Each structure stands twice: as C-alpha cells, then as structure tokens.
Amino acid sequence: MSKLKPRIHDNTNGLDYVLAGDYCIPAIELLESDDRPIGKWGRMHRAYLEETNQSLLNHLILMGKLHAYLADLNEQAQERCQRIIRQMAGAEGIIRSEMIYV
C-alpha cells in the first residue's frame, strides 16, 4: 500500500483535505474579518438556532457567515428596541431630557 499525501485536493467538491493520522480532515479556513460584537440578541439567537434549526446554524458556520448574520441581527434588534422605547416615551409624554436610552 502506498503512503498518502499530507494534503489532498478533491475535484468533485473543490475542498482540500489534510491527513491527520488515518483520517482526512477538510482544510476549512474562516474568511470572516468582521469585528462587530454579536451582543445579547445575537447570542440569544444562536442559542435558539442550536435548539431549533441546527441545519441553518451549520450552514452559516460552514459558509463563514455566522458572525456577520448574528451581528446584523443584534444591530436590528437594538434599533427596534430603541424605537419602541422612544414610541412608548412619546405616548406617555416624557420629554427627551428625561429619557434613558438603552
């Protein structure tokens, strides 16, 4: 039996594999350079995906888009929360100097 190469390229799926002992492990690199925080809402949504939609979570991880997805979701949730607080303050007649922003 011949010795396997330390790095193998599969033309059918375009992935490179690294030999680790007797196993070939996909050589996947994270391409994300997004440094935005995922915050409270992003962490909560990730926990939700882990419980309810594992396939979407795995897809986002493998495509390298999970962090950007969670950071976008966190920003949208924060903006919506602030909008709701402003609307509630307006309905109650609170002036801006009295408001505490989240």
MOVEN-V618579 format. One line per field, one symbol per residue. phi: phi as a letter, one per 30 degrees, with the letter a starting at -180 (. if undefined). Layout:
BEGIN
phi=???
END
This chain:
BEGIN
phi=.dddddbbccddciccbcdbiccccecccdcdbdcdddiddddddddddddcbddddddddddicdddddddddddddddddddddddddddiddedddcdd
END
